[in-house]
Protein backbone atom coordinates (compact mmCIF):
# COMPACT_ATOMS: atom_id res chain seq x y z
CA UNK A 1 0.00 0.00 0.00
CA UNK A 2 2.79 2.57 0.71
CA UNK A 3 4.12 2.14 -2.85
CA UNK A 4 0.82 3.18 -4.37
CA UNK A 5 0.52 6.30 -2.18
CA UNK A 6 4.05 7.36 -3.08
CA UNK A 7 3.44 6.75 -6.77
CA UNK A 8 0.16 8.72 -6.67
CA UNK A 9 1.85 11.62 -4.88
CA UNK A 10 4.67 11.57 -7.46
CA UNK A 11 2.19 11.58 -10.35
CA UNK A 12 0.17 14.37 -8.77
CA UNK A 13 3.30 16.46 -8.26
CA UNK A 14 4.33 15.78 -11.86
CA UNK A 15 0.92 16.86 -13.17
CA UNK A 16 0.97 20.01 -11.04
CA UNK A 17 4.48 20.83 -12.24
CA UNK A 18 3.47 20.25 -15.87
CA UNK A 19 0.39 22.48 -15.40
CA UNK A 20 2.49 25.28 -13.91
CA UNK A 21 5.03 25.00 -16.75
CA UNK A 22 2.23 25.10 -19.33
CA UNK A 23 0.66 28.17 -17.69
CA UNK A 24 4.01 30.00 -17.59
CA UNK A 25 4.83 29.21 -21.21
CA UNK A 26 1.36 30.23 -22.41
CA UNK A 27 1.71 33.52 -20.54
CA UNK A 28 4.68 34.41 -22.76
CA UNK A 29 2.43 34.30 -25.84
CA UNK A 30 0.08 36.99 -24.57
CA UNK A 31 -0.78 39.77 -26.97
CA UNK A 32 0.86 43.08 -26.13
CA UNK A 33 -1.02 46.30 -26.81
CA UNK A 34 0.70 49.59 -27.44
CA UNK A 35 -0.58 53.13 -27.79
CA UNK A 36 1.49 55.99 -29.13
CA UNK A 37 0.79 59.67 -29.56
CA UNK A 38 -2.31 61.72 -28.90
CA UNK A 39 -5.20 59.93 -27.18
CA UNK A 40 -8.17 60.72 -29.39
CA UNK A 41 -11.36 61.97 -27.78
CA UNK A 42 -14.03 62.12 -30.52
CA UNK A 43 -16.06 64.72 -28.62
CA UNK A 44 -13.11 67.12 -28.47
CA UNK A 45 -11.92 66.55 -32.03
CA UNK A 46 -15.45 67.03 -33.40
CA UNK A 47 -15.73 70.30 -31.46
CA UNK A 48 -13.08 71.99 -33.64
CA UNK A 49 -14.99 73.87 -36.36
CA UNK A 50 -13.63 75.97 -39.21
CA UNK A 51 -14.48 79.66 -39.04
CA UNK A 52 -15.23 79.51 -35.30
CA UNK A 53 -12.03 78.34 -33.62
CA UNK A 54 -8.55 79.84 -33.74
CA UNK A 55 -5.05 78.64 -32.84
CA UNK A 56 -5.48 79.46 -29.14
CA UNK A 57 -8.84 77.69 -28.78
CA UNK A 58 -7.50 74.60 -30.58
CA UNK A 59 -4.55 74.41 -28.16
CA UNK A 60 -6.90 74.83 -25.19
CA UNK A 61 -9.24 72.12 -26.49
CA UNK A 62 -6.78 69.52 -27.83
CA UNK A 63 -3.53 70.54 -26.16
CA UNK A 64 -0.20 71.07 -27.89
CA UNK A 65 0.06 69.35 -31.28
CA UNK A 66 2.21 66.30 -31.90
CA UNK A 67 4.05 68.38 -34.49
CA UNK A 68 3.61 71.57 -36.49
CA UNK A 69 3.70 71.83 -40.30
CA UNK A 70 7.13 71.72 -41.94
CA UNK A 71 6.86 74.92 -43.97
CA UNK A 72 5.37 77.21 -41.33
CA UNK A 73 3.09 76.97 -38.34
CA UNK A 74 -0.18 77.05 -40.32
CA UNK A 75 -0.91 73.35 -39.71
CA UNK A 76 -1.15 71.35 -36.50
CA UNK A 77 -0.93 67.56 -36.56
CA UNK A 78 -2.25 65.27 -33.83
CA UNK A 79 -1.15 61.65 -34.31
CA UNK A 80 -2.34 58.52 -32.54
CA UNK A 81 -1.51 54.90 -33.22
CA UNK A 82 -2.51 51.64 -31.63
CA UNK A 83 -0.43 48.48 -32.17
CA UNK A 84 -0.59 44.81 -31.23
CA UNK A 85 2.18 42.24 -31.10
CA UNK A 86 2.76 38.70 -29.93
CA UNK A 87 5.79 38.12 -27.69
CA UNK A 88 8.86 39.02 -29.79
CA UNK A 89 7.14 39.61 -33.14
CA UNK A 90 7.15 43.02 -34.80
CA UNK A 91 4.27 45.26 -33.73
CA UNK A 92 1.54 45.67 -36.33
CA UNK A 93 -0.71 48.73 -36.46
CA UNK A 94 -4.36 48.11 -35.62
CA UNK A 95 -5.63 51.67 -35.83
CA UNK A 96 -4.14 55.05 -36.62
CA UNK A 97 -5.53 58.55 -36.85
CA UNK A 98 -3.90 61.72 -38.12
CA UNK A 99 -5.85 64.87 -37.34
CA UNK A 100 -4.69 67.91 -39.31
CA UNK A 101 -5.94 71.35 -38.34
CA UNK A 102 -5.19 74.06 -40.93
CA UNK A 103 -5.05 77.78 -40.11
CA UNK A 104 -5.16 80.92 -42.24
CA UNK A 105 -2.46 83.62 -41.79
CA UNK A 106 -4.62 85.32 -39.11
CA UNK A 107 -4.65 82.09 -37.03
CA UNK A 108 -8.27 81.06 -37.64
CA UNK A 109 -9.17 77.44 -38.38
CA UNK A 110 -9.70 76.86 -42.09
CA UNK A 111 -10.05 73.09 -42.21
CA UNK A 112 -9.93 69.87 -40.19
CA UNK A 113 -8.88 66.67 -41.96
CA UNK A 114 -8.71 63.12 -40.63
CA UNK A 115 -6.88 60.19 -42.15
CA UNK A 116 -6.51 56.68 -40.83
CA UNK A 117 -4.77 53.42 -41.41
CA UNK A 118 -5.69 53.45 -45.13
CA UNK A 119 -2.86 55.93 -45.75
CA UNK A 120 -0.17 53.67 -44.25
CA UNK A 121 2.07 51.89 -46.76
CA UNK A 122 3.79 48.61 -46.05
CA UNK A 123 7.40 48.74 -47.12
CA UNK A 124 9.31 45.52 -47.63
CA UNK A 125 13.04 46.10 -48.05
CA UNK A 126 15.10 43.99 -50.44
CA UNK A 127 16.79 41.75 -47.89
CA UNK A 128 19.40 42.95 -45.41
CA UNK A 129 21.67 44.69 -47.90
CA UNK A 130 21.37 47.67 -50.17
CA UNK A 131 22.13 46.95 -53.83
CA UNK A 132 24.96 49.13 -55.15
CA UNK A 133 26.70 49.60 -58.46
CA UNK A 134 30.22 48.33 -58.83
CA UNK A 135 32.17 45.21 -58.15
CA UNK A 136 30.77 42.46 -55.96
CA UNK A 137 33.57 41.23 -53.77
CA UNK A 138 33.58 38.35 -51.34
CA UNK A 139 34.69 38.57 -47.73
CA UNK A 140 38.17 37.24 -48.51
CA UNK A 141 38.58 39.58 -51.51
CA UNK A 142 37.85 42.51 -49.20
CA UNK A 143 40.51 41.37 -46.75
CA UNK A 144 43.25 40.20 -49.13
CA UNK A 145 42.38 42.17 -52.28
CA UNK A 146 44.97 44.94 -51.74
CA UNK A 147 47.98 42.65 -51.39
CA UNK A 148 50.50 43.61 -54.05
CA UNK A 149 48.69 46.83 -55.02
CA UNK A 150 50.72 49.09 -52.72
CA UNK A 151 53.93 49.17 -54.76
CA UNK A 152 52.42 48.72 -58.21
CA UNK A 153 53.59 51.26 -60.79
CA UNK A 154 51.09 53.97 -61.64
CA UNK A 155 49.11 53.46 -58.43
CA UNK A 156 51.19 55.72 -56.20
CA UNK A 157 53.79 54.90 -53.64
CA UNK A 158 55.76 52.79 -56.12
CA UNK A 159 59.07 53.65 -57.77
CA UNK A 160 58.15 55.83 -60.72
CA UNK A 161 60.76 56.97 -63.20
CA UNK A 162 63.84 56.28 -61.08
N, C-alpha and C positions, 0 to 999 in steps of 0.2 A: 504494500500500500504506500509506503513512503516514496518509492520510485515514481509512482504515478502523480503524486502531489508535486514533486520536484519537477517532473517533466511538464506538467500543466503550468506551473509558475514560470518556467523557462519559456514556454510557448507564449504565454500571456505577455511576458516582458518583451519578447521578440516582436510580437504584434504591436505593442504600444510603441516600441522604438521605431518600427517601420512606419507607423501612422504619424509619429512626430516628424520623421525625416521627410515623408511625403508632404506634410503640411508646410514645412520650412521650404522645401524646393518649389512647391506651387506658389508660395508667397513671393518668390523672386520673379515670377512671370506676371505680376500684377501690372495693369496698365497705368502709366504715369501721365498725369494731365499737367499741362503747362499753360500759363497765361502771360502774355507779354503786352506791354503798352497800356494805352488808355482803356479803362474799364467803361464800356459803353452803357449809358443809361438812355434808353429810347425816348423817355419823356423829356430829358434835357436836350438831346440832339434835335428832336422835332420842334423844340421851342425856338430855335434859331431861325428867324425869318428875314429874307431879303427886304431891304427898304425900311425895316423897323429897328434892327439891331446895328450896333457899331462894334468897333474893335474892343472897346472897354467892356461892353455888356457881354460879348462872347467870352472874354477872359473871365469875367465874374461867373458866368453860367457854366462853362466847360472847364475852366482852369487854363493853365498855360498849355500851349500846343506841344505836340511831340516834336515837331520841327516847323520852321518857317520856310516859305518859298525860297528857291535858290537865287532868283534874280530880283530880289526886293522883298519887302515884308508885306506884300499885298495878298498873300495866301497863307492860311494856317492849315496844318495837317494834323489830324488826330488819328493815330494808328492803334489798332488792337488786333491781336492774333491769339488763337487758341490752338494748342497742339496736343497730340497724343503719341505715346510711344510705349513699346513693350521692352522691358528690361534694358538691354544695351543696343537696341535698334535705333536707327535715325528717327528723330521726331517727324511726324507728318502733320501738316496743317489740317485742321478740321473746319475752322471758320476764321475769317479775316474781314476786317472792315477798315476802310480808309475814308475818313470824313474830311473833305476839303471845304474850307470856308474862304470865299474870295471877297476882297474888299476893293472899293474904288479909291482913288487918291485921297479923298476926304476921310477915309476910314469907315465908311458905311458898308454893310454887308450887301454884296451884289448877288452872290449865288452860294448854294450849299449843294455839294455833290457827294454821293456815296458810291463806293465800289466795294466789291467783295472778293471772294476767292476765285471768281471767274477770270480775274485779271492776272492771276499768278501763273507763271510759266514754269514748267518743269525742265530743268537743264540737265542733260546727261553728258558729262565730259567724256572725251575719247581716251579712256583708260587713265593711267596714272602719270603719263608723260605728255608733254606738249610736242607736237610734230614741228620740226624745224627743217630749213633748207640746209643743204651741205652734206658732208660726209658722215656716214653712220659708222662709228667706231665701237669696237667691243671694249670691255673692261681692260683687257690686257693691252690692247692697242693704245688706250689712253695712258696707261702706266709706262709702257716700254716704247712708245711710238717716237719719242724724241732722241733715242739713243743713236748717235752718229750724226745727228743734224747740227750739233753745236759747232763743229769745226768745218762744216762743208763750205766750199767756196761759193761766194755769191749770197750766202745767207747772213753773213755778219759774224764777226768774231774769228773768222778763219784768216789764214795768211793770204792776202790779196796783193798781187803784184810785187812780191819781194824778190 
